[in-house]
């Protein structure tokens, strides 16, 4: 599946007052009416039970200059310090929104479906906005990429 180029996101949530997040490229819009998105989460990750319990998430769509943010949120060794030094705002659901990202979708979980070793979290979009008009961060064949000029 690495031959399919994807955008890069960081999915964030807040549980018991503490922010959590992870890098994800298994994200897509699902419906315009009602506004729904989905994100697929590995059942073995620490993020899975957090999303299951919090029932909220924000999808932060990363810009080409945010590769370091993506790497930090993908690195299990940095899980406890992922938000250190990162400027965030709080979404209407309470989920952290990463400043400097291209856009965000702030969601409440309305359904969870089995997807083999992943769960498919369907979120009703409570708020969304575009923050920047810059090139997106892309991932293709195991490498970060950008758009050609």
N, C-alpha and C positions, 0 to 999 in steps of 0.2 A: 504494500500500500504506500510505500515511500515514494513511488513515482508520481503520486498525486500531490501537487503543491497545495499547501494550506496556509491560511493566516495563522497568526500566533496570538493566543489570549492568555491572560491570567484570570482565573476564576477565584473570587474571594467570597468569604462568608465571615460571620461573626457569631461566636458561640460563647455564652457566659461572659460577655464583655471583651473577649479576646479575639483579635483578627487572625484569620487563617487564609491561606491561598495556595494555589498550585498552577503550574503552566499546563495549558490544554490546547490542543488543536482539533479535538473532536467536538466541535461546536457548529451549530447551524441555526438559521431561522427556520421556524416550523410553520407558523401561521400568521397572517396579517390580522385576521378577525376571528377570535380574539388574538391579540399579539402574544405569540408563544415562541420560545427558543428552546433548544435542547443542548445539553452537554453530557458527554459520556465519561463516566468516572470508574476507574479500576476498583473493584471491590476490596483489593488487598491494601489500598493506600489509607493513610490516616485521614485523608480528606473525605473519604466515603462516609464514615459514621458522623463526621461533623456536618456535612450537608444533610444527611438523613435527620439529624437532630435539630439543626438550626432552621431548616425549611426555607432558607433564603440564600441567594447568591447574586453576585454581580459578575458579568463578563466584561473584562477590560480588554479592548482590542489594541494590541501594541503597535507602535510606530517603528519604522526601520531603525531608529536610533535607540531602541529599548531592548536590544539583544541581551545586555547585562541583566536587566530585570527578568527577562524570560529564563535565563540561565540560573539566576538566584532562586526563582520559584520552582525550578525543576530539580534542584540539587537537594537531596534528602538531608545532607549534612548541614544545610543552612536553614532547615525548617524552623528552628526556634528564633532565627534572626532575620527572616525574610522581609519583615516590615521595617527593620532598623534603617534609618536614614532615608526612608521613602516617604514622599509627600502624598498624603491621601486626604480625601474628603469622605464624609459619611453619606451614603445613599439613603433614599427614603425608607428602604427596608432595614437599614442599619448596617448593610454590607459595606466594606471599604471600597472606595473608588480610587484608582491610581491616577494621580495627576500626571499629565504629560502623555497619557494614552490618547489614541485617536478618537475613541468613542467608548461608551459603556452601555450596557443593558442591565438594569437593576430589577431583580426578579424574585417572585415567591414561588416555591415549588408547589405545583398542582398535581403532579403525577410522577411516579417512579416505575420504570419498566425494567424487567430483566433483559439483559443483553449479553448472556454468556458470562464471561469473567468481568464484565462491566455492568453498571446500572445506567440507565438512560434517565436523567433528571429533566423533566419538562418544567420550564418556568414561565409563569405569566409575567410579562413585562409590566412593571409598575412605573418605571421611568427610564428614559434613554436620552442620550445627547451625543452630539459630535463635539469634541473639544478642539481638535486640531485638523488642519488640512495638510497632511504630510504623507509621504509614502508609507505603506504598511510593512511590517516585518513578516516575512514569508519563511516557510520551512519546506525543503524539498530534498529527497534522497539523503536524509540525515544531516543536512547542513542548513544553516540560516542563509537566506537569500534576500535580495531586494528586486525591485522592478527595474528592468532595463530602461535607459533613458529614451 
